[in-house]
Amino acid sequence: MSMNQVKFSLSVVILIFSFKASAIESTDGLSQRDPFRLPQYLILKIKEKAMVSKVEAIGIDDSVDPVRRWPLSAYQLVGIISDVKRPKAMFLDKQNGIHMLHTKERLGSGGGVISEINSGEVVVIENKTPLKLKLKK
């Protein structure tokens, strides 16, 4: 046998072996996946997120004031009016509702109270702990 024949027969053996190995791997559906469809694990993640958002949507209590409906982390500070006699802070909630609040007003489901409104931040005291909410630029 010449060197070329050995290389050819070796490459044929490797090709057959790799074909059989891929046939074994295809039982889980990962190796022969349709490139135009999402993988199964991504489909499951999307379904989980949809279920969680449905549960959250069902769990909204309309009897509670919107500024006290969710935890403090669910509110985003989007604006501050500080050059007036009584400063105001503008918050965005989970349902894209805007709320204008002054000092000594409540914010969040944990009983947070706005203690200070400065030019770049708002200090909220929740459970005797001051939390600074900074304005995003």
C-alpha positions, 0 to 999 in steps of 0.5 A, spaced: 500 500 500 502 506 498 502 512 503 496 515 499 492 509 499 493 509 507 491 516 508 485 515 504 483 509 507 484 512 514 480 518 512 474 514 510 475 510 517 475 517 520 469 519 516 465 513 518 466 513 525 464 520 526 458 519 522 456 514 527 458 518 533 453 523 530 448 519 529 448 517 536 448 524 538 442 526 534 438 522 539 437 528 544 436 533 538 441 537 539 446 535 533 441 536 527 437 542 530 433 546 525 437 553 524 430 556 523 427 554 530 429 556 537 432 551 541 428 547 546 431 550 552 430 557 549 423 555 548 422 553 555 425 559 558 421 564 554 415 560 556 417 560 564 418 568 563 411 568 560 408 564 566 411 569 571 409 575 568 402 572 568 402 571 575 405 578 577 399 581 572 394 577 576 397 579 583 396 586 582 392 589 587 388 595 585 385 597 592 393 599 594 395 606 591 400 605 585 406 608 589 405 603 595 403 597 590 410 594 589 417 594 592 422 600 592 426 597 587 420 597 582 420 604 581 425 608 577 427 615 579 426 619 572 426 626 574 427 631 580 424 639 580 429 641 586 429 649 584 422 650 587 419 651 594 417 644 595 421 639 591 418 634 587 421 627 585 418 624 579 417 616 579 416 611 574 412 604 576 412 597 573 406 599 569 409 605 566 405 610 571 408 617 573 408 619 580 410 626 582 411 625 590 414 630 595 418 629 601 414 625 607 410 621 602 410 614 602 413 610 596 414 602 595 410 596 599 415 596 604 413 602 608 418 607 605 418 615 606 421 620 602 426 624 607 430 628 602 429 630 595 436 633 592 438 635 585 441 628 583 438 623 588 432 622 593 433 619 599 428 614 602 427 611 609 425 604 609 425 600 615 429 605 618 434 604 613 436 610 608 436 608 601 439 613 595 435 613 589 440 616 584 437 620 577 439 616 571 442 621 566 
